[in-house]
Amino acid sequence: MLSGCRRFLAWPALINRAQLARNPSRRNFAARRSSTPTCNETVADSAAADVVENVTTPDLPHPETPTKYTAPSETWTGLEAHQLGLPYSAELYRYPTDSRALKRNRAIENLRYCLGYAQHDFTRSYLNPRTGPKFRGTNMADIRFLCLDVDIVKHFDNPDPEDAKRRIRSLHLGISVLDVRDILALVHSPVAIPNPARVIQSWQYWVNEEEPGPDKFLFGKSETVSVAQAQAKLDELRRGRYTALILFDAASDLQRMKDFGIDATCLIPIDLQKATYVPLQRTWPISLNYLLSDMGIPSQDLHSAGNDTHFTLRAMLMLAVVDVLRYLEPKDYPSWLQAAVNIAHSPVVNLNPNYDPAPDPELIGRRATWMEKRRARRKMLREADRIAQQNT
């Protein structure tokens, strides 16, 4: 039933990182740098020490070691702000001493509590969000997932530096909603639903946009609205319900909406990009396109705000499925597991009668950048690996 998800449990890259975490021969480059070189040291060791003289890498404990992992403060010096730069270690996230690891833990554990599969052995009570009442006979919270995305932000030519709200002239706002009540309705439905992804409701708004351009939204008609109308729509979706705000790389989108005068405050914020670190055992941030491709979720016309929010909710469900398969025993699997897989893997159906298949005029005649070529090459390699795994 869930054989398509089990490949994450034996992914070669995850095994390699686990072996790195257990390797006792991994040494601190900074300590080697400070020691006096001997005749047995190679030129390569000295060169590596020169490159990373400002970065220290501690010896990681065995993932099953019960002792608390503590890292010196200088460990994080020189590392990029969005990643820790260390091989994945269960102890690193079980007892986080760094604010970035703590934020990643909060993201995935908020999702666990919302969907009702949090267990005391890998969650902590102080991270328990206010998810509201639970459904009878299940641990799922009576909650609504609200996913937002901001795209195609246009600024004024000469903005007033004293007025932050006037720096942004217009933007595209994508909104998608997934209600836990609809997930449970699929679980208890006596008949099979032909397109389970219809439980995700999506909208795309061109806020203060005079010339919106081609309409790439797949799940309805895009609408041109004012800031007040967009705010009224958000208030309507949040009224009377506990709401979890789902964002992918939340910092930039929240700041843009705040500068534009849109209040997107919710009781439970979940940054899905941060939530991917623990279930997928990664040490670097990934894009939405990479996540969808890795999980076999069909997608189309990304970088359109409404489409991105819809596929982000699909990715959220599959991320929860992978998290359940990795950390829970089969006897503890929740009842919504197969329904989540069906929603995430449903085929994409175009519901927009005004859909414009023409490419963006700004992209016509432009040569692909090196980053776009690299993304296309990696996507082709991932597709080849997926086909090879299906044939084995």
N, C-alpha and C positions, 0 to 999 in steps of 0.2 A: 504493500500500500504506500509506504513511504520510502521505497528503495531509491527514488531519485534524490532524496535529501541525505541519505546515509553516506554519500561520497565525501561529504564534508568531514566525516569522522576519520577518514583515512587519507586525507589530502596529502600528497607528498610534501608540499611546502610546509604544512603544519608539523609533520613528523621531523623535517629537517630543523625547524626552529626549536622543537622540543629537545632534540639532540644537542643543539647549541646551548640551551639553557642548562642541560645536565653535564656539559663538558667541563671537567675540573681543570683542564689545561688552559682555559681562557683566562688571561691575566690582565691586570690593569696597565694600560699603556702609559698612564702618567707615572706609575711607580717604576716601570721599566725605564722611562725617560729620566727620572731623577737618579737612578742608580748608575754606578760607574760602569761603562762598557768593558767587557772582557774580550779576549781574543776569540772566544767561541760565538760571540754575537755576530749575526750576519748583517750585511749592508741593508737588506730588506727590512730588518727589524728597526734599524735606526731611521730609515726613511719613513716607515709607518709611524714611528714616534714623533717625527717632525710634523707630520700631517695632522695628528690628533693631539698635539701638546696641550690644547685647551679643553679637551674632552676626556673625562675619566669614565671608565666602564668597570663597575664592580663585579666581583665574582658572584654569580647568581646562585642561590641555594637550589637544592633539588626541589622540584614542584611539590613533592609530597612531604617535605620537611615541616613538622608542626610548629617550629620556632617562628617567631614574628620577624619578618624581613624589614630591616631598617637600613636606609642608605644615607651616606653622608650628604650634607647640603651641597658640597661642591660637585656631586655626581652630575647634576643637571646643568652645570655651567657650560655654555657654548652650544647647547643643543637647541634645535628649532622649537618654537613655542607650541607647535601643534602635535609634536610626537616626542616620545621618550627616547627613541633610538636604541632600545634594548631588545634582546630576544624575548619572546613571550614567556612569562613565568606566572604560574598560578598564584604564587606568593606575592608577586608584585601587585596584583589586584585584590587578593584576599585581605591584605593589610596595607592599603595604600598610604604612603608617606608623602606623596607628591600631589599637588592640587589637580594636575591633569589626569592622573590615574583615578583620583576620587571622582572627578566629573564624569569620566567614562563609566565608573561603577554606578553612579547615580542614574545615568541615562538608561542602562540596561535593567537595573533593578526597579526603576519606575515602570518600565514596560512589563516586567514580571508581575508586579503587584496589580497593574491594571488588568492583565489577562488572567490573573489568578493562579499562576503556577510558581509563585515564590516559595522557596523552601528555607527552613531555618538553617540548614547546613551551608548554604552559600549566599544568604542575605542577612542583613542586620536590621534590627528593629529601628535604629535611629534614622535609617533611610526610608522608612515606610511613609509614602506620601498620603495625603488626604484624598483617598479615592472614593469616598462615599460608601453607600450601602452595597452589600453583596447580593447576588441573585441566590434564591433559595436552591439548595442542592449543589451549589458550585461556588468557587472562590472568585469568580469573575466579578469585577466591579461594574456597577451600573453607570457606565461612562461613555462619553462620545469623543472619538478621536477627530481632532480638527487639524488638518495639514495645510500649511500656507507656504507659498513660494513667490518670490519677487523676481521679475525678469524685465529686460529692456528698460532700464532706468534712464531717463533723459533729464539733463540738467540745463539750467539757464546759462546763457553765454557769459553773462557778467553777474554772478550771484552776489548778494550782499553778505559779506563774511560775518556780520552780526546777527543775521537771521537764518538759522539753520534750516527751518522749515521751507524756506523759499529757494533753497539750492536745487531741489528736485522739482522738475516741471511736470513730469508724468511718469507712470510706470505701469507694468502689466502685473496684475495680482491674480494668482491662482489659489483656489480654495477647494478642498476635498474633505468630505465628512464620511466617517465609518462609525456606525453605532454598534456597540456590543450587543444590543438587543437583536439587531439583524443577523449577527453571526450566530447567536443561539437559535434564531428562527430557522437558519439553514441546517443547523445540527439536528433539530427536531422535525424537520420537514419530511412528510411521508413520501414525497415525490422528488425526483432529481430536478434541480434547477438548470436549464440549459446554459445560462451565462451567469454564474454566481458573482462575477465582478460587478454586476449591476447594483449590488448593495452599497457600493462606493459612489456617492453623489459628488459631482465635480462641477465647478463653475470657473470661468475665466473672465476677468474684468479689465478693460482698458481704462485706467483711472486718469482722468483729465487728458486723454489722448485724442488729438485732433485727426491725425493720419495714422491709424493703427497698423496698416500694412497687411500682408497676407495672413489669413486666419488659419492657423495650424492646429487649433483646438479640436480634439477628437470626440469629446463627450458632451457636445451641445454647442449652442451658438455663443460666441463671445459678445459681451455687452460693453458699451461705453458708459461709464458712470462717473460721478463726482466723488470727491473724498468723503463727503457726508454720506452718500449712498453706500459706498464700500464699508464705511464704519457701521452703518445701520445693519448691513447684511451680517457682519461679524457678531454684532450684539444679538441679533436674532438667533444665530446658531448657538451662542453660548448661554442664552437665557433659560433658566430653570433646570439646567443639567450640569453635572460635574463634567468638566472638559479637560482633555489632555491635548496640549499643543505639540504637534509633530512638525519638526523642521529638519532640513538636511543642511548641515553647516550653518547653524542658527545665527551666529553673531552678526554677519553682514546683513541678512534679511531683516532682522529685528531692528537694527540701527536705521536701515533705509525707511522702514515703515514708521518708525518713531520720528525721523526727520520730516517725513511727509505728513505727519499728523494723524496716523492710523494707530490706534491702541489695540494691540494683539495680546494683551495680558491674559494668561490662563493659569488655572490652579496648579497644573502639573505640566511643566515643560520637559520635552524629550527631544534631544538632538540625536537624530538617527545615525548620523555619521560617528558620533562618539559611542553610540550603543553597539557599533559593529566590532569594536576592539576585542571584547571578551568572548562573545560567541564564536567569532571567526578566528580568534587568537592571532590577531594582526598587530603590527607595531607601526603602521603607517596609515595615514588617512586615505580613503578610497572615494572615488566619484560615484554618483548615482548610476551612471551608465555601466561602470565596472561591476557594481553590486548586482544590478539587474541581470547582466550577462552571466555573472558567476553563478547565480541561483536559477538560471534557466527561465526567467520571467520574461514573457513576450513584451516588447515595448516598441514604440514608434513615435517619431517627431518629438524627441526630447528637446529641452531648452525652450519649450513653450510652457508658461507658468502653470496653466491648468493641467496639462499632461504630466508635468513633473510631480505635482501633488498627488495625482491619481496613482502613478507608479511608485511613489514613495510609500504610500499606504500598502501597496502590494508587497514591496520590499520589507516593510515592517512586519507583516504577517509571516513571511518566509524566514526572517531573522529570528522571530519567536519560535518557529518550528525547529530551526537548527539549534537554538538554545535549549529547547526541551529535549531533543534527541541526544544532545551532548551531556547534559547534567542530570537528567532524570532517568529512573528505571522504567521499563515498559509498563509495569503495573501502576505507575504514577502518571502516565500520559493523560493530559486533559481531553475532554470529549470534543473540543473544537479543532483538534489537530488536523483532521482530514478536510474539514471545511475551510480552514486557512489555506491549505495547499490548493484546493480547488479554486478559491478566489484569486490567489496569486498567479496561478497558471492558466487562468481563463484566457481565451483568445481575445485580441483587441478588436473591438467592433466600432467602426466610425459612425457616430450618431450626429454629426454636424452636417446639415444640408449646405452650409456655406463654406465647407472645407475647401481650401485653395491648395492644390498640390504643387503649384509653381514654387521654385526655389526663391530664397530671399534675394532681391535685386542687388543688395550689397555684396553678396557672395559670388555673383556671376562674373566670370573672368578673372577671379582672384586665384592666385596659386596657393596650394596648400602649404601651411607652415610645417616646420619640422615636428612640432608637437602633435598636429593633426595626423601626420604620417605615422608617427609612433603609436598613436591611439588606434589607427586603422590596422597597423601591423599586429599590435597586441590583441585586438579583437579577433583578427583572423586566427591567431595562434590559440586563443581560448576556445574558439568554435571548433578548431581541429582537435583539441584535447577533449572537448565534450563529446564529439562524435566517436573518438577513439575509445573513450570510457564506456559509451553505450554499446559498442561492438564487442567489448571484452566480457 
